[in-house]
């Protein structure tokens, strides 16, 4: 994930699902929704935590880790910006 790009969890979910050779229909069955809703999830930049937990369990991937990683990156960027501002 690029530092300058915002986290888009829907695209990440779709990418992981496809890399596992799974279909939207399969994921829909796992999380008890219809296929159209899965396609809507793929378009979402943000997602409800309970739904993300269900998707994480279905695909056996901790999608919350992407947010942890983004938080670390953001903290590093903030420290770097603060250091630069303090030198001015």
Secondary structure, DSSP 4 states (H G I P E B T S, - for coil): --TTSPP-HHHHHHHHHHHTT--HHHHHHHTTS-HHHHHHHHH-SS--HHHHHHHHHHHT--THHHHHHHHHHHHHHHHHHHHHHHH-
